[in-house]
Amino acid sequence: MAGTVGDTVLDTTEIDRFLDALWMERGLSRNTLAAYGRDLRGFARWLHERRGAGLLAAQREDLLAYLAARVAAEAKPRTTARLLSSLRRFYQLAVRDGRLAADPSDRIDAPQLGRPLPKSLTEADVEALIEAPDTATALGLRDRAMLELLYATGLRVSELVGLRLPQLNLRQGVVRTLGKGSKERLVPLGEQAAHWLTRYLDTARVELLKGRESDALFVTARGAGMTRQAFWHLIKKHARLAGIDKPLSPHTLRHSFATHLLNHGADLRVVQMLLGHSDLSTTQIYTHVARERLKSLHAEHHPRG
């Protein structure tokens, strides 16, 4: 059978056959096919050097040993998972086409990828970002109010731009928002956000509307409601003005809100309520923050830290 004598030429034939089949059946991109090819050629070389065998002679133990070797070489879990996916597709196709009796990749579990840790800004970065807008202009004052509110409440960007006037209660210092699943929650504003919102409502919003009517809390120069995309463009602009060159996402200030609360001793369940997470397991992505804070405090204050 092809590949059983460690002939790399035969392995190349098998790999090319596999890539051609993928291209015809699934129409995958050139880059994706190239990645599959690299994964299979790497395994073929390793297998040939290890026991002089070809791809179609590989046993389950060979795949496990190769994956373990890649992990030992500090391959990332996502890379290892993609590698296993490449091998699995190759052997499934070989079995389907009758060139192999059994699939050696069967019952091999992919590595747990986990959830990526959210990115957040330092407190100094947030201060610089919030202070970047020129509050001498109506647009700058609006942007300052939006950034203050976003950081003070941890709202999702979609929740922020969708706010209507009746959802804001400055007298009580809260904002009422509808989150995912139309679940309502009340979030406190804080003094700074309330101050800048008052200034915006008293002057800038009136100037931007120019007599037009709108119940949107935040409006554009044309008097329309702010969009998520437009506000994200503004965040990136103000980040450049503040000299922040770190990677940003639409949720950066939301993640910073949660991170900084935990850094200052907030309970995880309180953060869960403020973020509007229905399940604490969603909020537990931030537990790394609490752990890092504890380690930092231990190192700073323990005599043998």
N, C-alpha and C positions, 0 to 999 in steps of 0.2 A: 504493500500500500504506500502511496506517495507520502514522503516525509518520515517514514519509519527508520531510515538508515542515516538520519542526520544530514541529508543532502540539502544544503541551503538553497540550491537551485530549485528543488522541488518545493521547499517552503515558500520561495518567492512565487512560484506558480500558484500555490494554494492561496496565498495572500492576495495576489492579483485577481484570482477567481472570486474571492470573497468581496473585494472592493467593487468589482464590476457588478456583482449581484446586488450589492447595496445601492449602487448608483442607479441601476435599472429599476429596482423595486421601490426604493424610497426617495430617490432624487436628492440625496444629501449633497451638501455643498462641498466644494473642493477642499476647504480647510478641515471640515469634519472627516472626510475620507482620509486626508493626510494624517490626521491624528490617530485614526484607527490603524493605518499602516505603520506608523511609528511604534505604537503599542505592541502590535503583533511581531514586528521585526525585532524589537527589544527582547521579547519573550523567546522568540526563535533562537536568537544568538545565545541567550543564557542557557536554554535547554540543550542546545548543541554542545556548548562548552561543558555543561554539567554531566551529561551522560550520552552525548553523541546521538541524541534522538531528534526527530523532527516534530513538527506541531501536531500531526495526527496521531503520534504515539504518546502524547503527553497523558499522564495520569492525574487524578485529583491531587495527589500528594505533590506533584510537580508544580501545579498552579498555586497551592498553598505555600510551598517553599519560596516560589518566586515573589508572591505578594509579601511574604514575611521579609524577604531580602530587600524589597523596595521600601517597606516601612522602616527597616533598620537603617536604610540609607537616607532616612528622614524625608521620604516622600509625604506630601500632605494628604490627609484623608480624602479630599476631593479628587486628587490625582489618582490615588489608589482605587477609588470607586469608579473613575472613568476607565482605568486600565482593566478592571474586572468586567466592566460593561463591554469593552472591546473583545475580550477573550470569550465572554459568554455568547456574544452575537456570532463570533466566528465558529464556535463549536456547535451552537444550535443550528446554524446553516449547514454545517458538515453532516450532522445527524439527519437533518431534513432531506438532504440530497443523497443520502445513502452512502456517503464516503466514510462514515464513522458509525459504529454500533451504539455507543453510549457517550453521553455528554460529560466530560470530566469537570466542567464548571458547575454542574448541578449541585445544589445544596451548599454552595459557598456563599456566605453572607457578606454583603457589602459593608464597609466600615461605617460607623455612625458619624455622620457629618456634623451633627449638632447645629444649633442656631448661631449665626454670626453675631458677634458682640456689636451692639449699636455704637456708632461713632458719636462723640460729643466734643464740644469745645470746652476749653478751660474757662473759669469764671472771668479772667482778664480778657479772653477773646470775646466772650459774650458782651462784656461792657463796651469793648471797642466797636463791635458790630452794631449794638443798639445806639451808640452815640455817633455813628457815621452819617446818618441823614442830616441834611441842612434844614434845621427846624425854623429857619427864617422864611422858608417857602411853604406853600400849602401842601405840596406833594411830599416835601421832607417831613413836615409835621405829621402827615398821615402815616408815612413809613415808620416814623419813630413810635407812634401810637400802636401800630400793628406789631412791631418787634417787641415792644414792652409787653403787650398783651400776650403774645405768643410765648414769650419766655416766662411770664408770670403764671400762666395757666397750664402750659403743656398741651394746648389744643393741637389737634391735627391741622395741617394747613388747610385741608378741605373744610374743616369745621370753622376755622378762622375766617376764610373768605366768604363763607356762606352765612355769617352772622347777620341777623336783621336787628333793627333798632329795639324792638320789644324784648329781645333776649338779653339786653344789657341793663343792669340795675346799678347805677353808680351810687345811689343812696345806701343800698345794702352792701355794695362792694362785691357783687357776684355777677357771673355771666352764666346764662342757661344755654346749654348746647345739646344738640341731638347727635350722638355718636353712631357707631356702627349698629345696625339693627334697629335704628330709630330709638335708641335708648337715651333718655334724657338724664343729664346730670348738671348739678350746680357746682361751679368752680370759683373760689375766691380770687379777686383781682390783685390785691395788694395795693399799697398806697401809690407807688410809682406809676403803675399801669393806670390806675384811676386818675392820677394827675394829668398824664399825657392824653388820655382819652377825653377828659374834660376840655383840655385846650383844643384838641382836634375838633370836637363837636361844636365848640363855641365859635371857632373861626375857620379853620381849614376846610371842613366839610361843607360849610355854607358857601365858601368861595369856589370850591370845586363844582358844586351843583349849579351855581349861577341861576338860581330861581327854579331849577327843575326839581321834580319830586322823586324820591326813591326811599324805600325802607331798608335798603342795604346799609349796613353800618359803615363799611369802607367802600368808597367810590373812586373812580378814576377821573382824570381830567375831563373826560367826555360825559361825566355824570352817570356812567354805568357801574354796575357792581364789579368789584375786583375778581379776577379769575385766579385759579391756583397757579397756572403757568406764568401769569404776569407777576404774581407775588414772588414766585421762585426766581424769576429774572431779577427782581429788585434785591432779593437777599444776596444773590451772587454779586450784583453791582456794589452793594454796600460792604460786602466782605472784601472786595478788591480795594475799596477806599480805606478800609480799616487795616489793610496790610495782612489779611488772613489768607494764607495760601494752603491751608489744610483742606482735605477733601470734604465737601459738603453734600448733604442730601436734603430733600424737602422736609425730612423729619429731624434735622440736626438740632434745632432749638428744643424740640420736644424731648429728644434724648438727653440734651443738656439739662433741661428742667428736672427730669427724673434723677439723673446722676448727681446733680448738685444738691437736691433735696436729701438724698441718701448720704451724701458726704457730710451733710450737716446734721445727721442723726434722725431723719424721718423714718418712720416705720414703713415696711414694705407694703402693708395693707393700705396705708394711707395713700401711698403713691399709686397703688392699684386703683383706688377710688378716683383720684384726681385724673389719672390717665383714661379712665373709662374702660378698663379691662374687665371683662365679665368673669374671667378666671385668673386666679393668682398665678397659675403656671405661666401665663403670658408675661406677667410682670417679673417673674423670677429670672428672666434674661438679665436683669439688672443686679442680681445677687453678687455678681463678680465685683461690682462697685463696693458693696458693703464689705466683702472679704478683703479687698485691697485696702479699704479704709482701716479695718481692724489690724491688718498687718502693719500698716504705716504707723498707727498709734502704738502698737506693741514695740516696734523698732525704736520709736521716739522716746517712749516713757519707761520701758522695762530695763532694769539695770543690766540685763544680759541680752538686750535686744540687738 
